[in-house]
Amino acid sequence: MRNNLLLLCTLMCLAVSNAQTGKVFDALTMKSEILKSERKFAVYLPPDYETSNRSYPVLYLLHGAGDDQTGWVQFGEVLRITDNAIKEGKATPMVIVMPDANTGTRGYFNSIKGDWRYEDFFLKS
């Protein structure tokens, strides 16, 4: 009985240690010449990202008004939901980029006056 319990514990530990999960980095920044400032962003990397040589599709996950790049991480549970979807075969492994658009100017687009070029930053940086 004791040997069976020890074997079961060992197998469970191996299963847990071999269970792959993705990674989320939510305090990243990049300098933007277009916006003349640093912009924050978060990124989700799939479980096999560090060990694979494959290319990954990229999903840009945009937050709502009054939020920032951490919203999808803290409240949207992007890590748990995406890991589960990949594990269950409901989603392909992908990179998810979550930019911070909490800038005081609403939206992910350029201003009409041309003084705030968020769309250009997003698509050309």
C-alpha positions as CSV (number, residue, x, y, z in Angstrom):
1,M,0.0,0.0,0.0
2,R,2.8,2.4,1.0
3,N,4.7,1.7,-2.3
4,N,1.5,2.3,-4.3
5,L,0.9,5.6,-2.6
6,L,4.6,6.6,-3.2
7,L,4.3,5.7,-6.8
8,L,1.1,7.6,-7.2
9,C,2.6,10.7,-5.6
10,T,5.7,10.4,-7.8
11,L,3.5,10.2,-11.0
12,M,1.4,13.1,-9.9
13,C,4.5,15.2,-9.2
14,L,5.9,14.3,-12.7
15,A,2.5,15.2,-14.3
16,V,2.5,18.6,-12.6
17,S,6.1,19.4,-13.3
18,N,5.6,18.4,-17.0
19,A,2.4,20.4,-17.4
20,Q,3.3,23.3,-19.6
21,T,1.8,26.8,-19.1
22,G,2.3,29.9,-21.1
23,K,3.8,33.1,-19.6
24,V,2.5,36.6,-19.3
25,F,4.7,39.7,-19.0
26,D,2.6,42.7,-18.1
27,A,5.0,45.5,-17.3
28,L,6.9,45.8,-20.6
29,T,7.6,49.1,-22.3
30,M,8.8,50.3,-25.7
31,K,9.9,53.7,-26.8
32,S,7.7,55.1,-29.6
33,E,9.2,57.8,-31.9
34,I,5.7,58.3,-33.4
35,L,4.1,59.1,-30.0
36,K,7.3,60.6,-28.6
37,S,6.8,58.6,-25.4
38,E,7.2,55.2,-23.9
39,R,4.2,52.9,-24.2
40,K,3.4,50.0,-21.9
41,F,2.2,46.6,-23.1
42,A,1.7,43.1,-21.9
43,V,2.4,39.9,-23.8
44,Y,1.3,36.3,-23.5
45,L,3.6,33.6,-24.8
46,P,2.3,30.1,-25.4
47,P,3.6,27.1,-23.5
48,D,6.0,25.9,-26.2
49,Y,7.3,29.3,-27.2
50,E,10.8,28.9,-25.7
51,T,11.3,25.4,-27.1
52,S,9.8,25.7,-30.5
53,N,11.3,27.1,-33.7
54,R,7.8,27.6,-35.3
55,S,6.2,30.9,-36.1
56,Y,3.1,31.9,-34.1
57,P,0.1,34.0,-35.1
58,V,-0.3,37.2,-33.2
59,L,-3.5,38.4,-31.6
60,Y,-3.7,42.0,-30.5
61,L,-6.1,42.1,-27.6
62,L,-7.4,45.6,-27.0
63,H,-8.8,46.8,-23.7
64,G,-11.8,49.0,-23.1
65,A,-12.1,52.6,-21.9
66,G,-10.6,53.3,-18.5
67,D,-8.5,50.2,-18.5
68,D,-4.9,49.5,-19.4
69,Q,-2.7,46.5,-20.6
70,T,-3.1,44.8,-17.3
71,G,-6.8,44.4,-17.5
72,W,-6.7,41.3,-19.6
73,V,-4.1,39.8,-17.3
74,Q,-5.7,40.6,-14.0
75,F,-9.5,40.5,-14.7
76,G,-9.7,38.8,-18.1
77,E,-7.5,35.8,-17.0
78,V,-5.7,35.7,-20.4
79,L,-3.2,33.1,-19.1
80,R,-5.7,30.6,-17.7
81,I,-8.2,31.0,-20.6
82,T,-5.6,30.8,-23.4
83,D,-3.6,27.9,-21.8
84,N,-6.9,25.9,-21.4
85,A,-8.0,26.7,-25.0
86,I,-4.7,25.6,-26.4
87,K,-4.6,22.4,-24.2
88,E,-8.1,21.5,-25.2
89,G,-7.4,22.1,-28.9
90,K,-9.9,25.0,-29.2
91,A,-7.1,27.5,-30.0
92,T,-3.8,27.3,-31.8
93,P,-0.7,28.4,-29.8
94,M,-0.4,32.1,-30.4
95,V,1.3,35.2,-29.1
96,I,-1.1,37.8,-27.6
97,V,-0.1,41.4,-27.4
98,M,-2.0,43.7,-25.1
99,P,-1.1,47.4,-25.7
100,D,-1.8,50.1,-23.2
101,A,-4.1,52.7,-24.9
102,N,-4.9,54.5,-21.6
103,T,-3.4,57.7,-22.8
104,G,-6.1,60.3,-22.1
105,T,-7.1,60.2,-25.8
106,R,-9.8,57.7,-26.5
107,G,-9.4,55.0,-29.0
108,Y,-6.8,53.0,-31.0
109,F,-6.8,55.5,-33.9
110,N,-5.1,58.7,-35.0
111,S,-6.6,62.0,-34.0
112,I,-8.3,64.1,-36.7
113,K,-5.8,66.9,-36.0
114,G,-2.9,64.5,-36.5
115,D,-1.3,65.4,-33.2
116,W,-1.9,61.9,-31.7
117,R,-1.0,59.0,-34.1
118,Y,-1.8,55.9,-32.0
119,E,-3.0,54.0,-35.1
120,D,0.4,54.7,-36.8
121,F,2.2,53.7,-33.7
122,F,0.2,50.5,-33.5
123,L,0.6,49.5,-37.2
124,K,4.0,50.9,-38.1
125,S,6.2,50.5,-35.0
